[in-house]
């Protein structure tokens, strides 16, 4: 239980719905149960929120049972600076150094200093400089502090951390004591022939922060085993330092056959509880006596020889050593080049555990006789075992291994039957230890779709993506609905080993989805290799998660049988662990998308329109909710342009006259407010593409300015955030400056998309540089680092990387980029459910966003987030145009249909869909979205893609780029004449942009000569415009008909869109626009005299200078001299390398004096925390908010030092 105390902002209703966050105090863990009274101070200030009418003060127990005693509660007008310790961490470092890290906050209502002190146990001291204060910590300011500690580590005690500000004090205690962990008792061999020996190692670790002394280890062995040479079974370790590991070992010899010879080690140490760790070894008959194993046959063959049974083809081989109990264990081999390599071990046919009539646990280990079947191109080995249990029941297990001539899998079918009712707690079969007998615990990567994607030395169920105590950190035996694709695989070198199965198989004739166990490497039982296998009955009905014996026994009756059908995949020439996934699709097929829930795409558009007519619409405000039920800071009510676009599309496409009328009236009502439809198409449909590209150029220039020399964009853990995660410590999510494919891909796509349309060489070079950097990453990670760890495998990273490389291919025609786009499309598949159930149809193609948790605590395992899947679907729809290697469009359809099934049919939230939904019980998140993102995919599937296409036409020695929407049927070039045929999107008019051309001599549309025009707004008839400054030709295409265009006298013109980078902010007097662009509500910039001049055209005017490279620390003041005819005030924005977008956290306001005289304004940027010590990459000037019209003249914009 968390012991909390709140100050809760309440409105007049009275409810909590004010949009303001609660002020919160949590009783520190070290205070719980200490028997002492403590003083707590909780500061709050809701003054700026006019909806807050009163404050409710409340104590609360959250998450479980507990007790909190509260004595006096007193109101204070002011508390001043108030220290708060948000987090402490003790970590062992190299050289015996202990690092203490703490994060502090000023939770008070005034800035001030925090005094810091450490009290250490005897023998421990601070090394290096010790921070004794945090100077001038602002209100709600947070900072991290670290101390290096060293010295004698024998003392048991605690580190006492104290932070003070005046009379306010907070104390945190961190214990220093040794902690013994007996990690494993590990034999080098799981499978041993009689009279052979293996080494057994006990691994010991001190996970505490004080020295561990006098560790004693006593080994106990089954009679079938003995210490080789008769050595002593006891071992001792004098000292294990904090964070260190020690090992003791014994040579152990197999003395007699055993289906499972037990060994255990009892471990004790000073001041630590006794621990026991166990394992087992399977002992087979002695080898080397008589006939050896036969040489590989090179074809599909089953044979029985004196050594055992063999099943093989030219690519894979299984050897089943003989024992007195028959065949059970086997060694698995794969052909790697010209050699054979052992790649794993299966320890037995199966293991059953049941409760006897007396309620006692009994274990049955199966091994049996073999029967062969060889026919042309196919061989089988059937193994049968019969056992009698303690209560007289007969158990029959039959396991058949089948191999065909060219297969890279063994098909394995297992059937268990009992002739009397039994309370079954476990049946395990095909427990495969990949790497046993060869590469052992090593791996390149490993995959358990929906749960784990590991590389190199990473251990499954680690805490890289989850808090250590989080229940989803352990992914050993998961809930069956958490597995997206039913397979497990491990790759090392050129070899992949895997288990593949069909989720729909009914393992007892009634229940589907067999259970699986996965441990890479097998740290749970300490066995060599990577464990993967099957467990029945399943979680959650019988097993608790991460257990292998049922808490609720399964009633196993004679009428039924337990069956598992699977494939053991062994490939000695595989490229990665995803090769097993490729084989899974080859065996079981790519699932067909379900039919949309309302039958057709058109009916889905009609249904989704109800969101805009009903559940999102606020009539009195003539606008829509952006979303509902989510964070208040992300919710708005406005006539959102993308939603208006959906309304207009639904009106055009519907066959329902009544619905058409409702939609038309709604669109007219919204457009009457001045709102316009908007999509991300560079203004091709409803805007001015040249102006849109000017705005995009400013954004792209800022991105390129923030790009590192190696081509990367990196994770920023230091810059404070605003919004939902304001004040959070981003060092918890990853190392500052970390880079992964996801930190780069979306930005690379933005840059390359701009280069595709404009042909800008600088943008293309930056984009290709990013793609070269991204090539090094094998796993998609780090696209959602606003809340998810950098390390966490991430679907959005795969989607973004696919689009980035695909756009690079479209820019260059380089096939290497297309292959990389396919690589990342494939990397997204493990996040997608390839099955569903009748009660949960949304599950087919539902998409898990990440294999991890928000802030290490909010798990996404088994929690689809379909907007991630829709992003991937859109990338796949684009990829399907170029790559036929996989049914990408079918996957994209499936992802889209899953989202449609998630839409609500309740009247209050009709057609809205959740941010996330549970794969375990279909519980929906309360944050619900407009259907805009779903409809984007639906439009594309109907041939009305929002994203414009671009084609390059080679004319003479140069190139022009043609960009529009709809379908480009043909392009031909003859000398200086370009002929093309375009079918605009359904019932929509749009522009064709021809970038990089001088004005053609003539332009004909369907045989008629077009005239040049430049009317305000969108033209209502076919015409063209030409912008010589950009070398851009715009042709307005008619709606609803094919457009055949003939352009004569086309002359390519290389016009750079991006300005040159400047290393100082010193603009004016003006001879040119010096790289400034009017980005919003301003006419194009021009120079008159020595001044920069423009006119205001709307209420939010601003101009931007991108591609700046200035250190914020170099100057303190922006000086602006300008004349503005109107407006309520000016604003100055900037972007930085760490934060490349213009946002409200990087802005300063200044009072404006409107009129016809020049005024000088000084903006003190140097005092802003997001200016100082930052690299400035773009600047923006808002020369008069609220003025719908008027002239603006700018004399200069200069960055100065104070005093200049």
N, C-alpha and C positions, 0 to 999 in steps of 0.2 A: 504494500500500500504506500502511496505517496501522500504525505501530510502537507496539505496546501492551505494557504490563506489568500483570499482574493479581495481586491477592490473592483467591483463590477459596475461598468457604466450602464445606466438604465435610461430608457426614454419615458415619455409621458404616458405610454399605454397602460401599465408599465411592463416593458419587456427589455431584453438585452440588445435588441436589434438597432444599434447605433452605428455600427461599422468600426467602432473603436475596440481595441484589444483590452482584455482584462489586465490589470496590474497584478502580478503574481509573486508570492513568496512560497518557496518550498523548504520545509524543515530539512537541513542537511542530514545526510545519512549518519554522520558521526555523532549527531545529537540524539538520534533515536536510541532509546533504551539506556542512556547514560545516567539517568536519575537526577539530572541537574535542571534548574530553571534557566532559560535563555531569553535574551531580549532580541526581538526582531523589529525592524522598521521597514514599512512598505510605502514607497513614494508613488504618487500618481498625480496626473494633471490632465484633465479632460476639458480644459477651458476652451480650446479651439474647436471643439466639436459641439455645434449648437443643438444637436439632437439629444445630448446628455442632459437630463433634467435632475437626476439625483444619483447617488452612488450607494450600491448595496455592498456591505462588508460581510464576508462569509468565510468560515472555515470549512474545509471539505477533505474527506478521505477518498482518494482516487485509486481505483484499480484493485482493491482488496480490503481485507479487514485490518484494523489498527485502532489506536487510541491516541488522541491528542488532548492534552489539558491546556486550557487557555485561562490565564488569570486576568490581568488588566489589559484593556484596550483603550488607547488614548489617541485623540486627534491632535495633530500638530500642524501649525500653519506652514512651517518650513523645516526641513531636516538638514539642508546643506548637502555637501557631498556625502554619499552613503556607499561604503565599499561592499562589494558582493563578489564572492568567489564562485564563478560559474562552473569551473572544471579544474580538476587537478589530475596529474598523471605522473607516475614514476616509471622510468624505463632504464633498463640496464644498457650501458654502452661499452664499447671496446675499452680495454685497459682497466676494467673494474670500476669505471665511473658510473655514478648514478645520476640521471638527469631528472630533475623535477621541473615540470611545466605547469603553469597555472594561468588561467584566463580570468581577468578581473573586469568588473563593470562598476561604473559609477551609477548606482540605482537611485541617486538622490535627485534634488531639484536645483542644484547649483554646481558649477564646475569647481574643481579643487584638486589638491594633492592627496594621494593615498600613500601613507607610510607603510612599508613592508618589512617584516622581520621573520626570520627562521629560527626555531629552537630545535637543535639536533641532539641525538643521543651521544653518549661518550664515545669518542673514537672517530666520529664522523665530522668532517669539516667542509666548508665551502671552498671550492677551487676557482681561482680567477676572480674577476670583478663580480661583486654581489650587488645586484640592484636593490636599493633601499627605499625607493619611492617611485611612484608614477606621477610625474609632474603635470598639473593642469589638465586632468582628465575631464573631458566635457560630459555633460549630462547624457546618459545612455551610452557614453563612450565605452568601448571595450578594447583591452589590450592583453597580449600574451607576454609572459615573463618566464624566463628559464634560468635555473641554477644548476651548476655542475657540482656534485658532491663526491667526496672521496675519503679514503682512510680505512680504518679497521672496521670490518663488517661483521664482527662476532656479536656485537651488542644487539639484543632484542629490545625494541622500544617503538618509538614513533617519531616522525617529523611533524613539528607543529608550525603551521603557516599562519601568520597573523597579518591582517590588513586593517589599518586605522585611518580615520579621518575625523579629527577632533574627538568627541566622545563616542562616536560610532565605531564599533569594532566587530570584525568577523574572524573566526578561527576555523581552520581545517586541520584535521589530524590524519596522517597517513601512516599506517602500521609498517614497521620493519621487522619481519620475522622470516625464517626459512620455511619453504613449502616444498615437500617432497612429492614428486609425481613419478610413479613407475610407469613409464610410457608404454613399454611393450616387452614381452618375452618372445624373441623372434628367432626361429630356426631358419637357416639359410635355405633349407629344402623342405617343401611341404610334403613331398612324395619321396619315400626312401625305400630302397630295396634292402631286404634282410641282410645283415652283416656289414652294411655300409654305414658311414658316419657323416654327421653334419655338425656345423658349428651353431650353437644356440647363444644368443646375446640378450642380456637384460639391459634395457636402456633406462637410465635414471636422469631426472632433471630437477634442478632447484628453480622453481618458478617464483620463489619469494625474493626478498631483498635483504636477507642476512645469510651468513655462511651456514651451510648444512654440514654437521659433523657426524662421524661414526655411523655410516650407513652399512647395514648388514643385509645380505641377500642369501636366502636358503632355497636351494633348488629341490623340488620333489618330482620324481619320474614314475611313469607307468611301468609295470614289470616288463613290458615289451621294449623298454628303452633302458640304457645305462650310460653312465659317464665313461667315455672311452678311455681305456687304460686304468680304470678304477680310481680316478682322481676324486678329491673331496667335492661334495656338492655345495659347500658354503663359500661365499666370497664377501669381501669387505672393501669399503671405500672410506678413506679417512676424512676427505673434505670435498664438498662440491660448492663452488662459489656461486653467488647469486647470478641467475641467468645462464648458468653453465650446465653442460650435460656430461655424464660419465657412463661408461659401459663396463659390464663384467660379462665373461663368456665361459662356456664349457664345450668340450667336444662330446657329442652325444651319439651313441651307436645304437642302431636298430638290432634288437636281439630276437624278436619274434614278430610274425605277421599281426597286423592290427588295422581295423577299419578306422581307428582314431585313437592313437596312443597319447594320453594326456601328459602334460608337463606343466608345472606351476612354480612360481617364485614368490616367496614371502619376503617383503622388504620392510625394514624398520630403520628408524633414525631418531636421534636425540630430539625430543620436543615435537615429534610428528606422529600422526596416527599410523598404525600398521596397515600395509597395503599388500594385496595379492594380485598377481597378473598371471594369466594362463594361456595355453595354446595346445595344439595337438599336431601330431605327425601321422600320416597314413603310411603304413609299412606293408609293402607287397612282397611277393616271393623273391628269393635270391636270384639275381641275374648273373650272367656270365657262366652258367652251368649248362652246357649243351648248345642247342641251336640259338644263334643270335637273331636280332631283329632283321627282317629282310630288307634289302636295298629298295629304294623307291622304285615303283613299277612304271611311273610316268603315265598312268591312265587310271580310270576309275576301277578300283579293285577293293574287295574285302577278303581278308584272309585270317586264319588262326594258325599260329605257330606255337612252339613250346614257350617262347617268352611271353606271348600274349596274343591279342587280336589287333589287326591293323585295318584301317579304312582310309583310302587316299584317292587322289587323282594327281594330275601333273602340277597342281598349284598348292594343295594343302594335304595334311596327313594327321591322323589321330592314332596314337599307340595306347592300347589298354593293357597294362601289365597284368600278368596272371597272379592270382592269390588263391588261398584255400577257400575263400568265400566267392570265388569267381571273378568276373570283371566288374570294375566300378570306376576307379580312378583312371585318368588318361592324360597323356602329354600331347600337346597340340603343336604342330609345325607348319610353317609357311615357307614357300619357295621365294627366296630373295635373290634375284639375279640368277647365278648358276649354283647357289648354295641353298641348303635347307637350314632353317633357324627355328629352334624351339621358341614359341611365343606365348606359351601359357600352360596351365594345368587345371584340370577339373578333378576335384578330390574324391568324388563319389557319385553314384547314380542319384542318390537322394537321401534325405534325412527327414524322419517324421517324429514328432513329439506329441504325445497324448496324455490325458489324465486317466489313470487306472480307476477301477471301481472304488478304490479306497481314496481317490483324489490325489494320488501320488504321480509325479512326473516320470514318464518313461520315454527313453530315446531309442529309436530304431534306425540303424545305418544300413543302407541297401547296397548290395553288390551281387552279381549273379552270372548266369551262364550266357554264352553268346551263340547266335544263330546267324549264318551268312546268307546273302542273296546277291548274286551277280548276274546282270543281264547287259545287253549292249548299251554302253554309254551310261550305266547307272549301277551303283552298288549300295548294299544296305548291311548294317550290322544291328541286330536286335538283341538287347540285353534284358534278361528277365531275372527277377529276384522275388523269392517268397520267404516271408518271416512270420513267426508266430509270436504274439505278444504275451505279456505276463498273465493276461486274463483269458487266453485261449483263442483270440481272434487271429485269423490269417490275413496277412497283408500281401498283396501282389503288386509289384511295380514292373512295368514294361517300358523300356526306352529304346527307340529306334533312331539310329543315325543313318542318314542317306546322303550320298554325294553323286553328282552327275559329272560328266566328262570335263566340262570347262568351268564348272562352278567355282566361286571363291567363298562359298558357304557350305557348311554342313546343315542340312535340315534335320532338326532333332524334335522328336515327338515323345512326350512322357505321359504315362497314364498310371495312376495309383488307385487301387481298389481295396476295400476291406469288407470281410464277410459278416461283421457284426457292428452295431452302432458304436461309435467312438467319439469322445470329446477331444477333437483335434486342436492343438494349439499351434502347430507349425508343420508345414511340409516345405522343404527347401530342395531345389534341384538346379542343375546346371550352374553350380557355384564355380565360376571361372575366374582364375587368378591370372590376369594378363601380365606377361613379363616374367612369371615364375619360370626359373630354369634358364633365363637369358638376360633381358634388360632389367629385370627386377623392379625396383621402385622408380626407376627413371621413366620419363616420358617427355615428349615434345608438347603434346596437348591431349586433353581428355574432354569428353562431352557427355552430358546427361541432359537432354533437351528440356528446357523449362526450369532447370535447377542449377546446373553447373557447367562452366566452360573454363577449364583449368589449363595452365601452361607451365612447362618446366617443373620446378620444384614445389609449386603450389599444392597444398593438401586439400582434399575435398572437405566440405563443412568448415572451412576456415572463417575467420572473422574480418576478412578484407572488405566484405560488402555488407556485413551485419554486425551489430553490437554483439559482444561475446555471449550475453545472456539471452539474446533473442531466440525464440523457439524455432524460427526458420533458419537460423544459422546452421543447425544440424540437418543435413539433407541425405540421410543414410538409408532409411526406409520411408519414403515419403507417401503422403496421401496420393492415391492413384490419379486423382484429378490434377495433380501438379505436374505430371509428365506430359509434355506437349507432343513429342514424337516418341513412340515406344521403342527406344534403343538406348544402348550405352556403348561407349567406345573409348579406346585408348590408342594413341599413336606415338610411336617412338622410332626415330630414324626413318626408314621407308616402310615400316610395318604398322598396320592398323588391326586391332583385335576388337571385336564387338559382339554384342548380343542384340538381335532384332526380333520383334514380335508384333503381332496384330492386336491392337487394343480391343477389338470387337470380339475376340474369341471368348467363349463362355467356359470358364475354367471348371465349373461344376455343372454345366448344363443350364444354369440360370444366371449366374453373375459373370459379368465381363470385366475387362481390365485387370489382368494379373498384376500382382505386386512385385516390386523390384527392390534389390539391395545394391548399393553402389558405394564404394570406398576406395579412393585413389590418392596415394597407395593405402593399403589396408592397415590403417593405424588402429582400428577398433580391436582387431584380434591379433595384430602384430605379425601378420603373415606376409611373406614376400610377394610383391606384385600388387595388382590393382583388382579389387574384388568387384565382380558384377554377377548377378544371379537372380533367381526367382524365389519369391516367398508367398506361400498361401497359408491360411486365408489372408484377406487383404485389409488394409487400412482405408477407411476408418471403422467399418462395421465390426471388425473383430480385433485387429491389431491397433494399438496406439502407435502414433507416428514414431519412427526411429527405434522400434523394437522388432524383434524377430520371432517372438512367441506371443500368441493372442492373449489379451486380457479378458476377452470374452470368447470362450472356446466355440469352435465351429462344430455343429452336429453333423458328423460324417456318417452317412448311412449306407448300407449295402446296395441299395437301388442305384446309387450314383457312383461317379468316379471323379477324381481330380485330374485334369489334363492341362498340359502346357505344350504348345507348339511354338517353336522358335527357330531362328537361324543363328549359327555360330559363324561369324564373319572373320576370315583370316586373309589378309591381303598383304603380301610382301613387297608390293610396289605402289603403295598408297601415298597420297600427298599430304593427308592430314586426317584428323579424327572425323571430319565431316564426310570422308569417303564412305563411312558406314551409313551415313544418312543418304548419300547417293544410292547406295545399294538398297536401302530400305524402300526408296521410291521405286526402284526397278522391280523389287519383289512385290510390293503391295499397291503400287500405283499412287499417283497424285489424286487426292480426293476431289470428286466433282463438287463444284460449289452448289449449295442448296438453291432451290428456286427462291427468289425474293419473297418475303412473307406476304406481300399483297399481290404477287403474281407477275407483274411486269415492272420495268423501270419507270414507265410513265405513271403507273399507279403509285409507285413510291414517291415520285415527285409531287403528285397530287396530295398524297398523305402528308409529306414533309411540309407542304405549304401551310398546313394547319398550324404549325409552330409560329409562323409569322402572322397568321390571322388571329390566333387565339392565345396560346400559352406564353408567348414572349411579348405580345403587343400591349402597350400601355396607352390607351386612347387619349387620356387627359394630357399626356406628355408628347403625343404624336411620335413615339419612338419605341424601340424594342429593348428589352433586357439584352445585354451582351451575353449573359449566361445567368443561371439562377442557382442559388444554394451554395455557392462557393465563397471564397474570401471576398469581403466587401470591397477591398481595395482593387479587385479585379472585376467588379460589377459596375456597369453603367447603363443608363437608359438614354438612347439617342437614335436618330434615324440612320443607323449604320449602313454605309454604302454596300458592303457585301451582301447584307440581308435584302436590301432593295433589289440588288441584282437577281437574287433567287426568286423574289416575288415576280419580277418582270419575266424571267425565264419560265416560271410555272404558268404565268398568264399566256405566254406564247405557245407553250407546248400542250396544255391541257385540252382534252376533248369535251370536258364538262362545262357547258355554257354557264351554268350558275356559278361554279367556282371561278371561271374566267372573269365574270363580272365582279365578284368580290375582290379578286386580286387586282383588277384594273382600278377599282375605286380606292383600294388601299395604296397602290403605287402613286396615284394622283395626289392623295392626301399627304403622303410622305414627300413627294417631289415639290409640293407647294411650300414646304418649309425651307426649300433651297438645297435639299440633299440631292446627291447624284449617286447613281449606281457605281460600284467600284470593284474591280478585281485586279489581281497582280499580273497585268499584261502589258506593262509599260504604256498604258493609255491607248492601246490599239483599238479598243472598242468605244470607250466613253470619254476619252481624254485627248490630250495633245502629246503624242509620242516624243516629240523633240523636247518639250518641257519635262516630261517624265524621265527621259534619259539624262537631262541635265541634273535632275535630282539624284538619279541613280549614280551618275558620275561622281557627285559629291560623296555619296556613301561609299562607293567602291574606292575612291581615292583615300578615304579615311581608313578603310580596311587594309589597303596596300601600305599605307604609312605605318600601320601597326604590325605588319608582317615581319617576322624575324629573318635574319640573313639566311638561315637554313631552310626557309620556306614555310615555317610553322606559324601557327597561332596557338597560344598556350593558356593553361588554366591559371586564373588569377585568384589566389587565396587571401590577398591582402586588402584589396579595395573594398570598403564597406558597401553593402547592398541596401537598397530600399525596398519597400513593399512587404510581401508576405514573409520573407526571410531576413528582414532587417535585424541587424545585430548578431546574426548567427556567425559561428566561428568556422570559416571555410577551410581552415587547416585540417579540420576533421575529415574533410572529403578528399584531400589529396595534397601533395607537395606543391607549393607555389612554383609556377613555371613548368609544371608537368605537361607533357604533350602526348596525345593519343590521336587516333584517326578522327574521333568525334570532336576534339577541340579545333580541328582544322576544316572538316568536310563541308559544313554548312556555309562557312565563309568562302571557301574555295569555289563552291557552287555559285554563290552570289557574284563573285568576281568573273567566273568563266561564262555565266549566263550573259552578263553585260558584254564581255568580249565577243560572244557568239553573235549578238545583235549588232554591235557597232564595228567590230573588227579592230578595236583598239589594241595596238601591239603591246602597250604597257600592261594592260589588264590581262591579256593572254599570257604574257611572260610570268606575271605574278601567279596566275592560276596554275600554270604548268609547274612552276617551282613548288607550289603546295602539293600537287599530285605526286611529284618526285619524293617529297618528304613523307607523304602518307603511305608510300609503297612498303615501308618497313614494318607495318603493323599487321599482325595476323588475326587479331580478335577485335570486333567492333566494341569500342568503349568510349565513354566520356562525352556524349552528346547532350546529357541532361544534368550537367554538373551544377545547375542552380540548386539541386537538392540531393543528387545521387553521387556516390563516390566516383572519382576519376577511374578507378580500377574496374568498376562494375560492367560486365558485358551488357551491351545496350543496342536494342533494335533500331533506335533512331539514328545511331551512328552508322549502322549498315545502310539504312535508307539514304542518309545524307551522302555517304561515300559513293553509293551507286549513282546517285544523280550527279555528283561532282565529276566522276570519271566519265560518265556518259556524255556530259556536256563538254568535257575535254575532247572526247571523240568527235562530237558534232563540230567543234571548232577546228579540228586538225585533220580528221580522218585517220588518226593513228590507231591501228587495231589493238595496240597494247592497252590503250585506255579502255577500249570496249571489253577486253578480257578482264580488266580490273573491275569494271562495272558489274560484270557477271559474277566475279569473285564475291563482291559485297552483297549482291542480290542473294546469292547462295548463303552467305553468312547470316542473313536475316531469317532464314527458314527455321532454325531451331527455336525461335521465339513464338512460332505459330502452331496452334493446335491442329493436328491432322485427324481429328476424330470429334465426334459429338455424341450426345445421348438424346433419346426422344424427348425427354423433359427439358433439355438444355440445347436447343438447336443453334443458339448463338455461339456455342463452343467451337464449331467447325470453323477454322481460320480466325478464331479469337487470338489476340496478340498480347503476349507478356511483354511489358516494356523493357525490363531489365532483370537480370538475375541477381537482385540485391534489394536494398531498402533505402527509402528516403531518410537522410540523416542517420543511416544505419539502424533505424528503428521502425520505419513504416514499410513493411514488407510488400513486395510486388510478386512474390512467388504465388502462383495460382490466382493472380489478380489481373486479368486482362485490362489493358488500356488501349481501346481501339483507335484512338486518334493517332497513336504511334503506328499501328497497323495500316491505317489509311494513308499515312505518309509513305510507308514502304510500298503499299499498293500502287500509289501514283508513280513512284520510281519504276516499278515493275511494268506498268502500262507503257511507259516511255521505252523501257528496255526491250519490250516485246516487238517493237518495230524493227529492231536491228538483230536480235539474237534468237534463233530458233532452237537452242539447245535444251530448253526446258519450257513447260507451259506457263510462262510468267503471267500471261493475261488471265488464265484460269485461277491462279493463286490470287491475283488482284481482285477478280470478281468475288472470290470467296471471302476475302477480307472486307470487301464492301458490303456483301450480304450479311456477314456477321454483325456489322454495325447497324444495319437495318433491323435485324432481329432484336437489337438492344434498345431500339426506340420505344418510348413509352406509349401505351394505348390508353392511359388514364386521362380523363378530360382536363384535369388541372395542369398537366405537363405534357400534353399531347405532342407526339413526334420529337420530343427532346430525348437525348441519350446521355448516359452517365460518363463521367470522367473515367470511372473504372467499375468493374463488376466482378463478383467472385465466381471462380470456376468450381468452387466447392459447393455453393448453395444458391448461386444466382443473385445474391444480395447486391443491390446497386448502391453506388456512392450517391450522396445527396447533391453533389455538384453536377448540374445537368446543362447540356450544351445545345445551341442551335444546330440544325442539320446541315449547315453550310459546307462543312468539310466532307460530309458523306456525299452531298450533291455534286461537289466538284468531281468526284470519281464517276458518279452516275452520268454527268454531262459528257465526260470523256468517253465513257462506254457507248454513249449515244452519238458520238461524233462531234460534240460541241465543246472541245477542250478549251479551258480558260487560258492555258499557258500557250503563248504564241510559238510557232515553229520558225526556224530560220534556215534558209538555203543559200548557198554561195554560188554566184554565177561568175565564171571567169570570162572577162571581156578584155581582149588584147593581152596586155602584160599585167593587168590589174584585176581586182575583184570587187564586186558589189555584193551586198548582203540584203536578201529579201526576207522580210519578217511580216507575218500576219497570223490570223487565226483561220480555222476551217481546214479545208483539205487542199493541198497543192497537187494538182493533177499532173502538170508537166512544166518544164522550163527548158527552153532551147535558146542558144546564143548563136547568132550569125553575124560575124564582123562586129559592128557596134549596135546591133539590134537584139533586144531581149524580148522573147515571146513567152508568155506564161498563161496557165489556166488555173483559176482558183475557184473553189466552191466555198463561200463564206459559211460560218457556223449557222446552225438552224435558226432561220427567221431573225438573224442579227446582221446589222451593217457594221463594218469595221474598216480600219485603215490597213493599207499595205505600206510598209516602211521600206524604202530602198536607201540603204545607208552606204555612204562612201561614193557618191556620184556627183558629177557636175549636172546642171539642169539638162535633161534630154531635149532633143530638137522637137520631138512630138510624142504624145501619149494618146493611144487609142484604146477605148473600152468597147468590146463587142462591135468593133468597126467604126465607132463614132469618136471624133476628136474631142478630147477633154480640154476644158478651159481651166486656167489657174484662178483660184479665188482665195480670199483670206477673210471670211466672215467671222464675227465673234461666235463662240460656241461651236457645236458640231454642225456640219453642213447636212442638209436633208436630201442631198442629191449627189450623184457621182461628180467628183471634181478632183483637183490636185493642188497641193501647195509645195513650194520649194524653199528650203532654208539654206542659203549659201554659207552661212557661218558654220554650219554643221555638215554640209554636203549631204543633206537629207531631203529625200523626195517622199511626200505623203500622198497616197492616192486613196480616196474614199470609195469603198466597194459597195455595191448595192446588196440589199438583203434578199435572200430567197432565190437567187439565181446564180448560175455559173458566170464568172467574169473572165473573159478572154482579153488579155492585155498585150499591147504591142508598143514597146518603148524603142524609139529610134534615136540615134546620136548619143548613145550612152557612153560616157567617158568616166572611168574610175578616178576617184579623187580621195587621196589619203588625208583624212582629217582627224587628228587626235582629239578624243573626247576628254581625256584627263589632263589637267593642268600640270605644269612643272612643280616639283616639290620646292617649297621655300623653307629656309632655316631661320627666318626671323619674321616677326609680325610687324611690318612697316609698309603700309599701303597708302599711296597718295604722296604727291600729286599724281593724277591718273593720266596715262597716255593710252592705256587699254584697260580692260576689265580686270587684268592681273589675276585671272583664274577664278574670280568670284562669279557665282551664278545665282540668278533669282530662282529660288526653289519653291516658293509658295506665295500666292496672292500678290505677286509683283509682275510688272511687265518686264520683258528682257532688258538686261542692263545695257547702258550705253555711256559713252564719255562725251561730256559737253564741257568745253574749256579744259580745265584740269580736274573736273569733278566727275564722280560716278553718279549717274542719274537713273531713276526708275519711277514708276507710278504705282500706287497701291490699287489693287483690284478686289480686295476682300479684307475680312476682319482679322486675319492672322498672317500678316506679311513677314517673310524672312528671306535673307540671302545668306549664302554659305561660301566659305573659302575652304575647299578640301586640300589634302596633300600638304599639310603643315608638319614640320619636324622641329619642334621647339621644346626645350626643357622648361617646365613650369618654374623651376627654382631660379631661372635666370632673370626674371623680372616680376614686378608686383602689381602693375597697374595697366589696364587697357584704356587708352585715351581715344575717344571717338569725337570727331568734329563733324557735325552734320546739321542739316536743316530738314525738318519733317513737318508737313502741313497739319497733321493731326495724330491722334492716338493718345491713349491713357498712360503709356509708360513704355520704356524700352527694356529689352532683355539681351543678355550676352550668354551664349551657350558654347560648349567645347566638347570634344571627344579626346580620349587618351588611348594609348596602346592597350592599357588594361581594360578599358571600357569604351569600345569603338562606336557606340551609338549615342546620338543626342538624346538626353533624358533629363528629367526634372531634378536629378541629383547633381547635375553639373550645369547650373545656371545661376546667374546673378542678375537682379533687377536694378534698373536705375530710373529716376524720375525724368520725364520728358517735358521739354518746354516747346510745345508746338508753335509754328508761326513761319514767317518768311525770312528769318535771320539765322545765321549759323550759330550753333551752340556747342560748347565743348563739355563732354561728360567723361568722368573718370570712374572706372569700374575696378574695385580693389580685389582682383582675382587671387593675389598672393596669400590671402588669409584663408582661402577655401581649402579644406583638406583634400579635395579631389583635383586641385590644381597643383599645389606645391608637391614637389618630388615626383611629379608625373611627366610622361612624355606626351605633349599635346600634338594631336594629329589632324584636327579640323576645328574651325571656328564658325560660329553662326551669329548673325546680328538680326534681331527683331526690331525694326526701326519705328514701331508705333502700333501697339496692339489696340484693336478695336476701331481703328480708322478704316472705313470701307473704301475710301478713295483719298487722293492727295498725292502731291509730289514729294519725293525724297531726293536730297542731294547730299552726297558724302564727300567731305574734303579729305579726311584721312582716318585711318585706323592703325594705331601704333601701340606696341607693347613697351612699357617704360619701367625703369627702376624708380622706387620712391625717391623723391627729391628732384627728378628730372623735369 
